[in-house]
Amino acid sequence: MNGGKAIVGRTSTRTAVLNLYLGAAVLRLALFTLFRGLPDLLTGRVEISTPVTSFKRLQEGLFLYNHNVSPYDGGVYHQAPLFLPLFSLLPDFSTLPVFTYLLYIAIDLLSANALLKIADAGEAGSSALFTSLRRDKRWSGLVVAAVFLFNPFTIATCIGRSTSVFTTCAILHAVAKAIAGAPFSAMVALSFAAYLSMYPLLLLPPLVLLSFDRQLPARATKSLAQFATSHVAIVGGVLAALFGMSYLITGSWEFLPSTYGVQLTLSDLAPNVGLWWYFFVEMFDSFRSFFLAVFWMHLSCYVGALTLRIRRQPLVVITLLMGIFNIFKPYPSISDSSLFLAMIPLYRHVFPLMRYTFLVAAIIMYTTFLGPAFYHLWIYAGSGNANFFYAITLVWGLGLSLLVCDLTFAVLRDEWEVERPEMVGKDIRQI
Amino acid sequence: MTEPTVVAGAVIASDKSTRKPPPPEKASDVRRRTWVILSFWFIVLCLLPIWWRTTTIYRANLPLDEMLEWADGKACRPVFPLRISIQADALQEQEAQNLLRLTQHALDDLNDFSGHHLRLQLSPPSTVEHQSRDRDDDTALIIRLVPGEFTSSTLDPYAPILDITYPPNTIPSPTSSSSSLAAYVASQLRTTFAEEQAIISYLLSTNSMPTEHRPQGLTPEAAESLSKRTTRSLKYAPTYHLTFSLFTSGPLPSSWDIEAAIDSYMRPVLDVLSPIHNFTIDTQVQLYASPGVQSQILNKEDLSSFVNAAEWPLSPSIGGAPTINFILFVGNQTIGSTAPSSDNPDDATNITTTSSWLLPQWGTVYLLSLPPSSPHVSLATLKQPLLTFTSHLLSLTGTPQSGSLPLRLSTLARIRSADLLLRASSTLGSLARLSLALPSIAIPGSVADGVQKTMAHLRLACETLGGAEGLAHARIAEAEAERAFFEKSMVGQLYFPDEHKIAVYLPLLGPMAVPLAMGLLNIVKEWTKRRREKKERGVEKKNV
C-alpha cells in the first residue's frame, strides 16, 4: 500500500548520504579549528584517552620512533607499532595538524559508511535463520549513520583523537563485509581490529557464524566446521603477517608485552571509566594475577554462551558482546560506548519490547555530566577522592549493563513471539 | 470509553482462567540450555589451573632442622683454640719440653671452660724470620722466657709478647711433677686471658647455648659489669661512620686542626682496627650552639641531656652505617664535683672524665674551655680530646680493657666473630621458627639461597674460629642471615591469615558462583529425570 514510501524511507538516497557526511565533516572540522583548546582538552580526559588509545602517548611514541629509539622505551606508548609509520607519513602534527584532523574525520565517515551498509542490509530484522515479525519497523541506514555521526560520544572521541576510532572502523567494516557476503574481507578487517586492540578477537565466533550465514550462494561452503577452520586460519595468517610487519618496523618483539601485555596485566593503573583500575589498585598483591585471570575469563565467558543461545541472529551476539566489552574490558572509554550505541538503532524493531529505555537514557546522561564533575572534584579541587569517580563509573557500568540486559530481553522475546504467535502482547513470567 | 477496560479485563480474566501449564519445552531448547551452561562451566574449568598456579604460595624448602640446630648451638660448638708459643732460648730442649708439659697441666687444671682453650707449643730458638712466620700463624701470644734475678712478667706494649724472667733454679727437674715456674706461667696466662674468657662465656650464656657448653663460674657481679659493657658498645657493623663536631657557645673559635689531629692521634688506632671495621669520617663546625642544659656546672643528671638533639645537626646515620659522634664543646661549662668521676669505674680513661663523658652506643662529649678570644683550635689543644675520643672509640666498639693494645685487638676480633656467629645462628633460628609458625607465609627462592650461604659460611667460620678467616666468614654469614630474614616480599605477607582469603574470594566470586551452581544443578536434575522416565517407559514396554 505504502510500499513506495517505505522504500524511500529505507534505502538512503545518494545525495542525502553525501549531505550527511558533509555535515558531519564540517562540524568536526569546525570544532577542530574554531576551538583551539578543545582537541587538547579532550585528549587529556580520562574518559576519552586511555593508556592504550591516548593520542598524547601516540605522539610520544612517534617522537621516539622518528629519532630511531624504540617507541616502547620509557613505558608510555602502548599502542600497535603500525600506527607509527602511518602517522609518520602525515605532515608534522605540530606544524600542519589539519592532516591529522582530516584523517580522523575520514575514519569516522568510513565507520559511518560501514554502519549505513549494515543497516541497509536489514540483517538486524531478518537474518538467514530468523525473521522477526516486526522487521518492517526500522530506521534507514541514513538515520543510523546520522545517530552515530552526531552522537556526542563519537564527536568527542574524534576530537580527542583517540586511536580507538581505528578499531571501531575495523570492527564495523568486518561486520559490513560479513553481511555483504565477503567473508575473507571480513576476516581481514577483524584481524586488523584484533591487531590494534586485541579484544575484538573475541568477536570471531559470532562473526564467523555471520559470514557463514551470509555466504553468496554461488560459492558457499556447506560445512560449518570447514568454513570456521579456514576462516580462523585466515585470521591467524593475517595476524601473523601484521606481527611480522611490526617486527620489521620496531626490530624486536618488544611490542608484544608493551601493547598486549599491558592490556593483559593492567600494569598502567590510570583511572578510566571502566571497573578494573580501582579494583586492582585495592587488590592484595598476591591475588593480583589470579584476579586478572578472573576478569579476563569473565570478559570472554559470554562469547560462547551468547553465540550458542542466539545462534540464529549472529549480529545480535556481536552487538551484545560490544556492550559487554564496553563495560568489562580493561581500558574502556566512551569510544567503545559510541560503538555500542551506534549498533542499538539497528534494533529499532525491538524498541517497543524494551522496558528500561527511559531509565537507561537517564543514567547515561546523568553519569555523562557527573563523571567529569566528580573527576574534577577528586583530581583538581581535591575535595573528593577516588571513590567519587569510581562510584560514577560504577553507575555508568550499571546503566550500560541494564541496556545490554534489556536488549537481550527484547531480542529473546522477539524470537519467542515468532515461536509462540499466540502470546504476542502478553506479559510473561519466569517459571 | 469502556472498550479498553473491557479488553483489559478480558485479558486478565483469560490470564487467570487459562492458567494452564506451559507447553513442554522443546528438546532442542533443553539441549541448547545445557550447552550454554556447560560453556560457562568450561571457562570455570579453564580457570581452575590458573587459580592453582597464581595463588599457591611459593615456599622454598628450608633446611629447618639444620637451622634450628644452629640456633640451639648443636651444630657448632664454639671453641677458641689459642696457640701460645714459648720461646725459651736459654733452656735445653728436654727442660723446655718438661716445663711446657707441666705448664699445660697447670693450665688445664685451672681452666673450667672448655670453649676457651689455651694450647702451648714450643717454638724453635728465635730468629727474625721465625718470629714473623709465627705471627702469621695465628699464634695468639708468645711467651719469652729469659733467665733473670727473680720471677716477673711484663707485657710488650707493641706486640703480643709476654716477657717472663725466672731465676735459673726454678727450672723443674725432668722427674718432678710440679714446678713453681710452671704454675707462675699458667697463672700469668690465665690473668692475661681472663677478660676475654669472661666476655666469651658471657656471650655464650646470653645466647641459647645448651647448658653443657655453658661455662660456669661467672659471678653475678662480673656478669653485670659485662652486660653493662655490652650495652654500652655499639652493635657490630662492618663500617662505622665517625662524625667529629666542634660546637662553640659563642662566635669563636671557628676553625680547628681536626684533620691533622685525626691523622696524628687517631689514625694509628683506626689502622689497627681496620681488619675488623672500616671507618668513614666527616667533620663539622657550628657556632652559637646552645647545649641542652644551660647551667654552669653540670651534674650527673645533666650529662645525658647535654646534647641538644633538636638543634645540633647530628644526623643519626649516614649511608646506612651507624654513626659514632665525637663532640668537642667549647664553652665555659664544667662538670660539677658532685658528679662522681667513677661514672665508668672500669673505664680506662678515668683521668679525663672531669671534662668528658661517654654516651652509650652514641659517642662522646668533650668539654673544652679556651680563652675567649682564641679563633683557632690548634693541634696541640686537640691532642687530649682526640686521645680521649680514641679510647672511647675502643670502648664503643667493644674492645676489652685489660692487656696490651695488640692483645686487646686480637681479643676483639675473637669476641666479634663469636658474637657474629651467635647472632647469625639465632637469626637462622628465628627464620626457621617463623616459617614453622606461619604456614601461609611465602618463602622466595632468595631466602633459601641466603640460608644456604649463611650456613656454608657459618660452617667455615666455626672451623676457623679465632682467626682472621673466621671473622670474615662470620661477617658474611651474619649479613646473609639478616638479608634472608628481612626479605621484603616475605615481610609484606607476614600477616595474611586464612580468614582474609575468604574475605577476598567470597564477595567477588560468590555472586558469580550462585547462578553457575544453580545452572549445573538444573542440568543434573533434568538429566536424572529423563533417565528415570526412560527407565519407566522401558519397564512399561516390558510389562505390555
Interface residues (C-beta under 8 A of the other chain):
Chain A: F284 D285 S286 F287 S289 F290 F291 A293 V294 M297 H298 S300 C301 G304 A305 L308 R309 R311 R420 K426 D427 I431
Chain B: V11 D15 P22 P23 R32 W35 V36 S39 F40 F42 I43 V44 C46 L47 I50 W51 T54 T55 I57 A442 G492 Q493 F496 H500 V504 L508 L509 M512
